[in-house]
Amino acid sequence: MGMDRISMDIFRIDGRTAIVTGGGRGLGKSMAGALMAAGANVVIMDFEADVGERAAQELSEMYDGAAIAEQGDVRRSEDIARTLRRTLDAFGRLDILINNAGIAKHVEAASMSLQDWSEIQDVNVTGVFLCAQAAARQMIAQGSGGTIVNIASMSSFIVNIPQPQAAYNASKAAVHHLTRSLAVEWAPHGIRVNAIAPGYMKTEMTAPLLEEPRAKEYWIGGTPMKRVGLPHELAGAVIYLASEASSFVTGATLSVDGGYVLP
């Protein structure tokens, strides 16, 4: 059997359309930029309308592709449906979903309210499922497959210390196994479902926390690479999983954590 010639074009996603939830800032915005750098058009779905609009404008100025924004809450099916309609009106199809929207709270389990527990599960698990379901239905209708990338966490596999976050850990473990389950169900439709599990990453929101003594001792100290990640360090992972470079990969969760889960 002859050997096929490999082209770096397998990492290109020119002309494809992606929705990035929670894409207005931080890791979501960085991943949206990575997709645009690889050739995609992007729809940013963000809970905060002004944040999403500002990100879309900035990304459109940085890259050749188009970026638009739609306000939406991933817990609301009507918001997801509206975002999908906007996507189809603007670009005619949906090829990629980056399920990035999520929340975290450090609350001790013994004193946690049902409201806190439910909010975390509703955003991090139910929101991921609802967006994935809507995207898959559209991809199935198109008949050309697609890729879904869920943003899990290294907390899918380990219990972070010293902060109490049982609800968050449970939600991200659910995302990990939901990814595997949907990958099996939707493989016959040509839809690949994978996940990225980031470690401690420096964003606008986490920067103050990373200056705390516990961060330096437990979070940075516990990472074999002895540093936190930067948002752009997810670019390779998201492009890989969204493109044909990963055409035989589904149900996988790729850790991007500086080796934190290894010891």
C-alpha positions as CSV (number, residue, x, y, z in Angstrom):
1,M,0.0,0.0,0.0
2,G,1.4,3.4,-1.0
3,M,1.8,6.2,1.4
4,D,-0.5,9.3,1.0
5,R,1.2,12.6,0.9
6,I,0.3,14.7,3.9
7,S,-0.7,18.3,3.5
8,M,-1.0,20.9,6.3
9,D,-4.3,21.8,4.6
10,I,-5.9,19.1,7.0
11,F,-5.8,21.8,9.7
12,R,-7.6,24.4,7.5
13,I,-11.4,24.9,8.0
14,D,-11.9,27.5,5.3
15,G,-15.5,28.4,4.7
16,R,-16.8,26.5,7.6
17,T,-19.0,28.0,10.3
18,A,-18.6,27.7,14.0
19,I,-20.6,28.7,17.0
20,V,-18.6,29.4,20.2
21,T,-20.6,29.7,23.4
22,G,-19.2,32.0,26.0
23,G,-17.0,33.4,23.2
24,G,-17.0,37.0,24.4
25,R,-13.9,36.8,26.6
26,G,-11.2,34.6,28.0
27,L,-10.7,31.1,26.6
28,G,-13.8,31.3,24.4
29,K,-12.6,34.4,22.7
30,S,-9.2,33.0,22.1
31,M,-10.6,29.8,20.6
32,A,-12.9,31.8,18.4
33,G,-9.9,33.6,17.1
34,A,-8.0,30.4,16.5
35,L,-10.9,29.1,14.4
36,M,-10.9,32.3,12.4
37,A,-7.2,32.1,11.9
38,A,-7.8,28.6,10.4
39,G,-10.4,30.0,8.0
40,A,-13.8,29.7,9.7
41,N,-16.6,32.2,10.2
42,V,-17.6,32.4,13.8
43,V,-20.8,33.2,15.7
44,I,-20.2,34.2,19.3
45,M,-23.0,33.3,21.6
46,D,-22.5,35.1,24.9
47,F,-24.7,35.8,27.9
48,E,-23.5,39.5,27.9
49,A,-24.5,41.1,24.7
50,D,-22.0,44.0,24.8
51,V,-19.1,41.6,25.6
52,G,-20.1,39.4,22.6
53,E,-20.5,42.3,20.2
54,R,-17.1,43.8,21.2
55,A,-15.3,40.5,20.8
56,A,-16.9,39.9,17.4
57,Q,-15.8,43.3,16.2
58,E,-12.3,42.9,17.5
59,L,-11.9,39.4,15.9
60,S,-13.3,40.6,12.6
61,E,-10.6,43.3,12.5
62,M,-7.9,40.7,13.3
63,Y,-8.8,37.9,10.9
64,D,-10.1,37.5,7.3
65,G,-13.2,35.6,8.3
66,A,-16.5,37.0,9.6
67,A,-17.5,37.1,13.2
68,I,-20.9,38.0,14.5
69,A,-22.4,37.9,18.0
70,E,-25.8,36.8,19.4
71,Q,-26.8,37.3,23.0
72,G,-28.0,34.1,24.6
73,D,-28.2,31.9,27.7
74,V,-27.2,28.3,27.1
75,R,-29.8,27.2,29.6
76,R,-32.6,28.5,27.3
77,S,-33.6,26.5,24.3
78,E,-35.2,29.5,22.7
79,D,-31.9,31.4,22.9
80,I,-30.0,28.5,21.4
81,A,-32.6,28.3,18.6
82,R,-32.3,32.0,17.9
83,T,-28.6,31.8,17.7
84,L,-28.8,28.9,15.3
85,R,-31.2,30.8,13.1
86,R,-28.9,33.8,13.1
87,T,-26.0,31.5,12.1
88,L,-28.0,30.0,9.2
89,D,-29.2,33.4,8.0
90,A,-25.6,34.7,8.0
91,F,-23.7,31.7,6.7
92,G,-26.1,29.1,5.5
93,R,-24.8,26.2,7.6
94,L,-23.3,25.0,10.8
95,D,-20.1,22.9,10.8
96,I,-18.5,23.3,14.3
97,L,-19.8,23.9,17.8
98,I,-17.4,24.9,20.6
99,N,-19.3,24.3,23.9
100,N,-17.3,26.7,26.0
101,A,-19.8,28.5,28.3
102,G,-19.4,27.5,31.9
103,I,-19.4,28.8,35.5
104,A,-17.5,27.8,38.7
105,K,-18.1,28.5,42.3
106,H,-16.0,27.7,45.4
107,V,-18.6,26.6,47.9
108,E,-18.2,23.9,50.6
109,A,-20.5,20.9,49.9
110,A,-21.8,20.8,53.4
111,S,-23.1,24.4,53.2
112,M,-23.9,24.6,49.5
113,S,-27.5,25.7,48.6
114,L,-29.6,23.8,46.1
115,Q,-29.6,27.0,44.1
116,D,-25.8,27.0,43.8
117,W,-25.7,23.3,42.9
118,S,-28.4,23.6,40.3
119,E,-27.0,26.7,38.7
120,I,-23.6,25.0,38.1
121,Q,-25.2,21.9,36.7
122,D,-27.7,23.8,34.6
123,V,-25.0,25.9,32.8
124,N,-22.1,23.3,32.7
125,V,-24.1,20.2,31.9
126,T,-27.6,20.9,30.7
127,G,-26.4,23.9,28.7
128,V,-23.7,21.8,27.0
129,F,-26.3,19.1,26.2
130,L,-28.9,21.6,24.8
131,C,-26.4,23.3,22.5
132,A,-24.9,20.0,21.4
133,Q,-28.4,18.6,20.7
134,A,-29.4,21.7,18.6
135,A,-26.1,21.6,16.7
136,A,-26.4,17.9,16.0
137,R,-29.9,18.2,14.7
138,Q,-28.8,20.8,12.2
139,M,-25.7,18.8,11.2
140,I,-27.9,15.7,10.6
141,A,-30.3,17.8,8.5
142,Q,-27.4,19.1,6.4
143,G,-26.2,15.6,5.9
144,S,-22.6,16.5,5.9
145,G,-21.5,15.8,9.4
146,G,-19.7,18.2,11.7
147,T,-17.6,18.5,14.8
148,I,-18.5,19.3,18.4
149,V,-15.9,20.3,20.9
150,N,-17.0,20.4,24.6
151,I,-14.8,22.3,27.0
152,A,-14.5,20.0,30.0
153,S,-11.7,20.5,32.6
154,M,-8.9,18.7,34.3
155,S,-11.5,18.6,37.1
156,S,-13.2,15.9,35.0
157,F,-10.4,13.6,36.3
158,I,-9.1,15.0,39.6
159,V,-10.3,16.8,42.7
160,N,-8.7,20.2,42.8
161,I,-7.2,21.4,46.1
162,P,-7.4,23.3,48.3
163,Q,-10.6,25.1,47.0
164,P,-14.0,23.4,47.6
165,Q,-15.7,22.8,44.3
166,A,-17.5,19.5,44.4
167,A,-20.4,20.8,42.2
168,Y,-18.0,22.1,39.5
169,N,-16.0,18.9,39.5
170,A,-19.1,16.8,39.2
171,S,-20.4,18.9,36.3
172,K,-17.1,18.6,34.4
173,A,-17.0,14.8,35.0
174,A,-20.4,14.7,33.4
175,V,-19.2,16.7,30.4
176,H,-16.4,14.2,29.9
177,H,-18.8,11.2,29.9
178,L,-21.5,13.1,27.9
179,T,-18.9,13.7,25.3
180,R,-18.2,10.0,25.0
181,S,-21.9,9.1,24.9
182,L,-22.8,11.6,22.2
183,A,-19.7,10.5,20.2
184,V,-21.1,7.0,20.0
185,E,-24.7,8.0,19.2
186,W,-23.8,10.5,16.5
187,A,-20.9,8.7,14.8
188,P,-23.2,7.2,12.2
189,H,-24.2,10.7,11.1
190,G,-20.6,11.8,10.6
191,I,-20.6,14.0,13.7
192,R,-17.5,13.8,15.9
193,V,-17.7,14.8,19.5
194,N,-14.6,15.5,21.5
195,A,-13.5,17.6,24.5
196,I,-10.7,19.7,25.7
197,A,-9.7,19.6,29.4
198,P,-7.8,22.8,30.3
199,G,-5.8,23.1,33.5
200,Y,-5.2,26.3,35.3
201,M,-5.3,29.1,32.6
202,K,-4.6,32.8,33.0
203,T,-7.4,35.0,31.8
204,E,-8.8,38.3,32.8
205,M,-11.0,36.6,35.4
206,T,-8.4,34.3,36.9
207,A,-5.4,36.6,36.9
208,P,-6.2,38.0,40.4
209,L,-6.7,34.5,41.8
210,L,-3.4,33.4,40.5
211,E,-1.6,36.0,42.7
212,E,-3.0,34.3,45.9
213,P,-0.5,32.2,48.0
214,R,-2.7,29.1,47.5
215,A,-2.4,29.5,43.8
216,K,1.3,29.6,43.8
217,E,1.6,26.7,46.3
218,Y,-1.1,24.3,45.0
219,W,-2.0,25.3,41.5
220,I,1.3,26.4,40.0
221,G,3.4,24.3,42.4
222,G,1.3,21.2,41.5
223,T,1.8,21.7,37.8
224,P,4.9,19.8,36.5
225,M,5.6,22.7,34.0
226,K,5.5,25.1,37.0
227,R,3.3,27.7,35.3
228,V,-0.3,28.2,34.3
229,G,-1.5,28.1,30.7
230,L,-2.2,31.0,28.5
231,P,-5.4,31.2,26.4
232,H,-3.6,31.0,23.1
233,E,-2.2,27.6,24.1
234,L,-5.7,26.1,23.5
235,A,-5.5,27.2,19.8
236,G,-3.7,24.0,18.6
237,A,-6.1,21.7,20.4
238,V,-9.3,23.4,19.2
239,I,-8.1,23.6,15.6
240,Y,-7.0,20.0,15.7
241,L,-10.3,18.7,17.0
242,A,-12.4,21.0,14.7
243,S,-10.6,20.1,11.5
244,E,-9.9,17.1,9.4
245,A,-6.6,16.6,11.2
246,S,-8.6,14.6,13.8
247,S,-10.9,12.9,11.3
248,F,-10.6,9.5,13.1
249,V,-10.8,10.9,16.6
250,T,-14.1,10.9,18.5
251,G,-15.1,10.6,22.1
252,A,-11.6,11.8,23.2
253,T,-10.8,14.3,25.9
254,L,-7.5,16.1,25.3
255,S,-5.8,17.5,28.4
256,V,-4.1,20.8,28.1
257,D,-2.9,21.3,31.6
258,G,0.9,21.4,31.8
259,G,0.9,17.9,33.2
260,Y,-1.2,18.6,36.3
261,V,-3.2,15.4,36.2
262,L,-0.1,13.2,35.9
263,P,1.5,13.0,39.4
